[in-house]
Structure formats: C-alpha cells, structure tokens
Amino acid sequence: MKTKVLFLLSAVTPLLVAGTAFAQDAGSNANDVSMAKALAAGLAIGIAAAGGSVGQGRAAAAALEGIARNPNASGKILVPMILGLALIESLVIYALVIALKMG
C-alpha cells in the first residue's frame, strides 16, 4: 500500500508542477494555438485509428471463430462482418476529416 501511494505521488507531482513552470506572463501566442491544433489533430486521428483497428480485429476474429465453429453459416456471417468493418472504417475516415479540418 505504501509503495502504491509513493508511486501515485511521484506520478502526479510532476504534472502539477509542470504547469507553473511553463506559464507565460503575457497572453497566448498565435504559434501556441497552431501547435495545440496540430497536437489535437494528431491525437484525434491516432486514437481513432487505434480504436478502429482494435474494433476491426475483434470483429474479424469473432467472425472467423464463428465460421470455424459452423462452416455452413459462413454466408450468413460474412456479409454482416463486411458491413460492420465498413462502418468501423467510416468512423475512422470521419475522424481523419475532422483532424484535417482542425489543422
């Protein structure tokens, strides 16, 4: 328990202190705003691509497992799987469009 508290304190303290270390005296800089937009766009497409790839992997694995258990149902499994993969991919493409609009 003591090591968990120590680990939590050592992980949270730099996050609290770093904000004051980088504080500016004057208002925001236009360069800072463009850097924040680029960072947000990169994170948005990265998280969307990671989530989409995990979803597609799980959907394909479940479909292949279903086909392996019952080969006669491959026609009934394949079409909904392809439709699901297309919908997952469209969400990732929407995230890409939003990320491009942000940047």
Secondary structure as GFF3:
##gff-version 3
##sequence-region A 1 103
A	DSSP	alpha_helix	2	21	.	.	.	ID=ss1
A	DSSP	alpha_helix	30	69	.	.	.	ID=ss2
A	DSSP	three_ten_helix	71	73	.	.	.	ID=ss3
A	DSSP	alpha_helix	74	102	.	.	.	ID=ss4
###
